[in-house]
């Protein structure tokens, strides 16, 4: 399962989708297009309200400025690559960091597997230590050997430098859900994190956020940032903002 997830990330495949991100500070709905140069998004609604004419014009200006700013493009591209590498690193940890048990009988092709920290694993680095403190369940498609869902709970407080350098509180939760979007590709359609803690070198690891992604559509291979901008503008031209609020409340 993990091998298939990692291989899917390495495939040259880009998608357009709707994203609703909710945190204690904001509620945003975006349309996002993936490209070889990283993702490009357009804000469609904020705090449950579609953007008005003036706000849409500001989004037009922001997108135009962005695709003409090589430095900013490089920064976003680098940050996106680092995020992907971090997620791949976490996936690679799973077979090494945990012990697994089948949980109940399969429901057709769907199977649940409980995981818990392997006491013999020695994590290195902040992220590995936090991941290793998780216990929870994996839901997999046993026929396709793909991960459908991973839900974990921090079963103990994690301290760094005996608590002097920081900590992450016990009880935090993490969930990631995947869905099949084509015969070969799966995409993440839900990420939900509720973690509280502080690490001096990283300032804070406090997270209280949920992002849901819907309406996946393939992006033509080799699409440029300018073409991605045009795809985002078409979303507004088609008048899809009229259904933003009802869709977000489902």
C-alpha positions as a printed Julia matrix, in Angstrom:
250×3 Matrix{Float64}:
   0.0    0.0     0.0
   2.73   2.48    0.96
   4.73   1.62   -2.16
   1.71   2.41   -4.35
   1.1    5.71   -2.54
   4.71   6.78   -3.07
   4.71   5.75   -6.74
   1.5    7.72   -7.34
   3.18  10.85   -5.97
   6.04  10.37   -8.43
   3.76  10.18  -11.48
   3.47  13.22  -13.71
  -0.18  14.02  -12.97
  -1.8   17.38  -12.19
  -5.35  18.19  -11.16
  -7.75  21.09  -10.67
 -10.01  21.0    -7.63
 -12.12  23.03   -5.2
 -10.66  23.48   -1.7
 -12.42  24.57    1.47
 -10.02  25.32    4.32
 -11.41  25.96    7.8
  -9.38  26.99   10.85
  -9.94  29.02   13.98
  -8.78  32.11   12.08
 -10.45  31.77    8.67
 -12.78  29.93    6.33
 -11.63  30.07    2.71
 -12.86  28.47   -0.5
 -10.34  28.33   -3.33
 -10.08  26.87   -6.79
  -6.61  25.38   -7.26
  -4.7   24.14  -10.31
  -1.55  22.03  -10.06
   1.27  22.68  -12.54
   4.9   21.69  -13.1
   5.84  25.01  -11.44
   3.73  24.36   -8.34
   0.1   25.1    -7.47
  -1.86  28.2    -8.44
  -5.06  29.15   -6.67
  -7.85  31.7    -6.86
  -9.81  32.74   -3.78
 -13.56  32.38   -4.39
 -15.18  32.94   -0.99
 -14.21  34.03    2.51
 -16.09  33.24    5.74
 -19.01  31.81    3.79
 -19.43  34.82    1.49
 -18.48  34.82   -2.24
 -16.09  37.59   -3.24
 -17.67  40.78   -4.52
 -16.65  42.58   -7.72
 -13.84  44.61   -6.13
 -12.4   41.53   -4.41
 -12.48  39.53   -7.64
 -10.59  42.34   -9.38
  -7.93  42.19   -6.65
  -7.63  38.44   -7.25
  -7.17  39.17  -10.97
  -4.34  41.57  -10.14
  -2.73  39.17   -7.65
  -2.68  36.33  -10.18
  -1.25  38.58  -12.91
   1.5   39.84  -10.6
   2.3   36.33   -9.43
   2.82  34.75  -12.87
   5.15  37.67  -13.73
   7.28  37.27  -10.58
   9.98  34.6   -11.1
  11.22  34.97   -7.53
   7.8   34.38   -6.0
   7.12  31.47   -8.36
  10.43  29.87   -7.35
   9.61  30.34   -3.65
   6.19  28.68   -3.98
   7.62  25.92   -6.18
  10.32  25.22   -3.59
   7.86  25.23   -0.68
   5.54  22.86   -2.57
   8.41  20.48   -3.32
   9.45  20.54    0.35
   5.88  19.74    1.45
   5.71  16.82   -0.99
   9.08  15.5     0.21
   7.94  15.82    3.83
   4.74  13.87    3.14
   6.67  11.2     1.26
   9.08  10.92    4.18
   6.18  10.41    6.59
   4.71   7.69    4.34
   8.07   5.93    4.2
   8.18   5.92    8.01
   4.93   4.0     8.43
   6.16   0.43    7.82
   9.19   1.05   10.04
   7.67   3.05   12.89
   4.53   1.04   13.69
   3.18  -2.39   14.52
   0.0   -3.43   12.7
  -2.99  -5.67   13.44
  -6.05  -6.48   11.37
  -9.1   -4.86   12.93
 -12.34  -6.73   12.31
 -13.49  -8.54    9.18
 -13.1   -6.92    5.74
 -16.15  -5.21    4.2
 -15.74  -6.3     0.6
 -12.41  -4.92   -0.58
 -12.18  -2.44    2.31
 -10.1   -3.45    5.32
  -9.14  -1.68    8.55
  -5.71  -2.09   10.09
  -4.86  -0.82   13.57
  -1.41   0.68   14.09
   0.57   1.57   17.19
   4.15   2.75   17.81
   6.85   0.11   17.48
   8.94   0.45   20.67
  11.98  -0.81   18.74
  11.92   2.11   16.31
  14.24   5.02   17.08
  12.9    8.2    15.43
  15.22  11.06   14.53
  14.04  14.64   14.11
  10.95  16.49   15.29
   8.54  15.19   12.68
   9.57  11.55   13.06
   9.12  11.74   16.82
   5.65  13.23   16.49
   4.6   10.67   13.85
   5.94   7.81   15.99
   3.69   8.91   18.87
   0.54   8.27   16.82
  -1.8    5.3    17.23
  -4.93   4.72   15.19
  -6.31   2.98   12.11
  -5.55   2.67    8.42
  -8.38   1.95    6.01
  -7.15   0.33    2.79
  -8.52  -1.05   -0.45
  -7.16  -4.6    -0.22
  -7.72  -5.34   -3.93
  -6.06  -2.19   -5.31
  -3.55  -1.99   -2.42
  -4.3    1.7    -1.81
  -4.78   3.77    1.33
  -8.27   5.22    1.77
  -7.93   6.79    5.2
  -5.44   7.22    8.03
  -6.62   8.44   11.41
  -4.21   8.82   14.31
  -4.22  10.14   17.87
  -1.14  11.26   19.8
  -1.2    8.73   22.61
   1.38  10.55   24.74
   2.93  13.99   25.2
   6.08  14.35   23.1
   8.87  16.43   24.64
  12.03  17.77   23.04
  15.07  18.39   25.21
  13.14  17.28   28.33
  10.53  19.9    27.48
  13.01  22.77   27.38
  13.05  22.93   23.58
   9.35  22.3    23.16
   6.55  19.77   23.29
   3.43  18.47   21.57
   0.42  17.71   23.75
  -1.17  14.29   24.16
  -4.57  13.81   22.51
  -3.93  15.65   19.25
  -5.54  14.09   16.17
  -4.58  13.72   12.52
  -6.61  12.4     9.58
  -5.92  12.12    5.89
  -8.42  10.67    3.41
  -7.72   9.6    -0.17
 -10.08   8.99   -3.09
  -9.65   7.47   -6.53
  -9.88  10.1    -9.27
  -8.88   7.97  -12.27
  -7.95   4.4   -13.09
  -4.39   5.0   -11.87
  -4.5    8.05   -9.63
  -5.68   8.77   -6.11
  -5.77  12.23   -4.54
  -6.06  13.51   -0.99
  -9.56  14.91   -0.48
  -9.4   15.56    3.27
  -6.69  16.68    5.67
  -7.69  17.41    9.25
  -5.2   18.25   12.0
  -5.84  19.25   15.6
  -2.51  19.44   17.42
  -1.29  21.73   20.17
   2.33  22.29   21.09
   5.37  24.52   20.76
   8.91  23.94   19.57
  11.36  26.79   20.04
  13.24  26.24   16.78
   9.98  25.98   14.81
   8.12  28.6    16.9
   4.89  26.61   17.05
   3.34  23.39   15.82
  -0.15  24.34   16.89
  -2.65  23.3    14.21
  -6.4   23.41   14.18
  -7.36  23.06   10.55
  -9.55  21.09    8.16
  -9.2   21.15    4.38
 -11.64  19.33    2.12
 -11.08  19.01   -1.64
 -13.74  18.2    -4.24
 -14.48  18.3    -8.0
 -11.17  16.86   -9.19
 -10.51  17.37  -12.89
  -7.32  16.45  -14.81
  -5.08  19.3   -15.97
  -3.54  19.0   -19.46
   0.06  17.85  -19.33
   2.57  20.7   -19.53
   0.02  23.4   -18.65
   1.79  26.7   -17.93
   1.03  29.07  -15.08
  -0.66  31.43  -17.55
  -2.87  28.6   -18.75
  -3.63  27.66  -15.15
  -4.63  31.28  -14.48
  -7.02  31.13  -17.45
  -8.53  27.92  -16.04
  -9.1   29.64  -12.7
 -10.67  32.66  -14.4
 -13.06  30.38  -16.26
 -14.44  29.22  -12.92
 -15.6   32.78  -12.26
 -16.8   33.23  -15.85
 -19.0   30.14  -15.55
 -20.78  31.74  -12.59
 -19.9   28.95  -10.16
 -19.68  31.42   -7.27
 -23.47  31.31   -6.98
 -23.26  27.78   -5.57
 -20.23  28.27   -3.32
 -22.01  28.76   -0.02
 -24.45  25.82   -0.33
 -21.61  23.56   -1.45
 -19.42  24.57    1.5
 -22.19  23.75    4.0
 -22.75  20.19    2.85
